[in-house]
């Protein structure tokens, strides 16, 4: 099945963090805290997905206060950190949201994402993903992780579902431009 057909069925988009929501660099501050850089357009894409009625989740093997904060800021419904077994988190999401595996998209970049990606309806890879991940992805973003790949995947799903144009039209409503004096 092609990526457009698969994208039409998606109700939940799951993201890895390092290399997907970030560029994959792990920087430690002087106090030992991990610093992560997120891309603003990815964040707006996640907000648009929510506005369209899609659910989002994070499954990451690392634990980070930055991920907790970013997840809360973007109102990402489910954030699994320290998930060395990502399939267990996937199973919990399927049960919690009463979904089938084909209603789930996952955006990954490395081999630890493969156990989830081989089970779901729309496995997606960022441009800088390893070859093994790209080989099973039904959609490979043209952009790199931490640099708009998440936004690109979301746009692909929303366009396939016929929702993108309506979301953009909502931003163009005249009342958005009215200045009260």
N, C-alpha and C positions, 0 to 999 in steps of 0.2 A: 504494500500500500504506500502511495506517495505521501510526502510530508503535508501537503495541503489537506488531503483526506483525513489524515491522522489529527491534524491541528483542529479540524472542525469539531472533534469530540472532546477536546481538552476542557477540564473543569478545575484542575489543580496544576500549578507550575511549581516545581521544586528546584532550588538552586543550591549548588555547592558554593563555597565562599572563596577560598584561596585559589586564584586562577580563573574564577568565573565572575563573582561580584567584585573582586579585586584583581590587580595585575599579577598576583601570586607572590609578590615580595613580602617577606616577613621581617619587620623591623622591630627591634626591641629597644625601648627607651632606657634611660639610666636607672630607672627603678624596676626594670624587668618587664614592664607592660608591653604588650604587642601593639604596634601601631599599624592600622590598615587604612588604605586610601580607597574610597568608594567613588563611583562615577555618577554625577548628578542626573544625567539623562537615563541611566539605568533606574534610578529612584523614581523618576517621573513615569517611566514605563511601568514599574510595579504599581504605582498609584492608578494608572490608567487601567491596568488589568483588574484591579479591585473595583474600579468604577464600572467596568463591564461585567462584574459579577463573578470573576474568576477568583479562586483562592490561591494563596501562595504559601510556600514553606521553605525553610532552610534546613539542610542536613549537612553538617560539617564534622570532620574528625577532630578539629581543634576546638579549644574553648577560649573565648575572648570577650571581654567586656565591650569592646568595640562592636562586635557582632550583635550582642544583646541590645546595645543602644541603637544600632542601625535598624535592626529588626523591629524594635519598638517604634522608632521614628516613622518607619514605612508601614506600620500596622500589619506586618507579616504575621499571619495567624499562628504558625507553628514554627518554632526554632529549636532544632535538635543540635546541641553542641556536644563535643566529645563522643560523637557517634562513630565508633570504630567499626561497628556493624551497621551499615546504612540500610540494609534490607529490613532489619527489625523496625527502624523508624518508618520506612516505607509501609510496612504491614500495619503499623499503628495508624498512619494517615489514611490508609484505605478503609480501615474499620471506623475510625472516628468520623470521616466524612461520607461514609457509605458510597464509595466509588469503586469502579472497576479499574483494573490496571491500564486499560486502553484510554481512560479519561485523564491520564496523568502524563505530563511532560516533565522532563528532568534535563537540566543544563549542567554538563560536566566538562572536565578537562583532563583528568588523569585516570590511571588504571583502578584506583580505589572507587571510582564512580561506576565502573562496569557492572558490578552485581545488581545495581538498581537499573541501569540503563537497558540491560538486556530483557527486562521484565515489563517495561512500561510502554505505553502507546506511542509516545513521541520522544525518543532520545535525541537530545541536541548537544552539539559540541561548539565550543568557542574556536575561533580561527587558530589559536595557538595551542590547541589540545594535542595530546600525543596521538600518534597514528592509530593505535588500537581503539581509542575512543571515537575518532573520526570514522573509522571503518564501520562501526555499528550505528552511528548517528544517522537518523533520517533527515536531520537538518543540521548543516554546519554553517554557523554565522560567518560572515565576511570580516567581522570585527573581533578584536582580541578581548579576552576576559579583562574586566576592569576598565574597558574602554568602549563601551556601548554594545557589547555582544548580547547582554541580557535584554536591553531595549530592542535590539533587532529580533531576537527570538519572540518577544512579546508582540511586537508589531506583526510578525509573520502569523502568529496564532490569531490575533484579533482581526487581521485582514481576511484570513481563511474563514473566520466565523462571521464575516460581514459586519463587524462592529467598529472597525477603525474609523471609517468616514464619519460616523455619527459622533464618535468621541471628539474628533477634530472640529466638527461643526459646532459642538457644544462650546468649545473655546472661542469660536468666532461670533457668538451671539452678541448683538449690539449692546445689551445691558452690561456685558462685561467691560465695555469701553466707556460707559457713561460716567462722567465726573460730576459729582454733586458739588455745587458751589453755594 
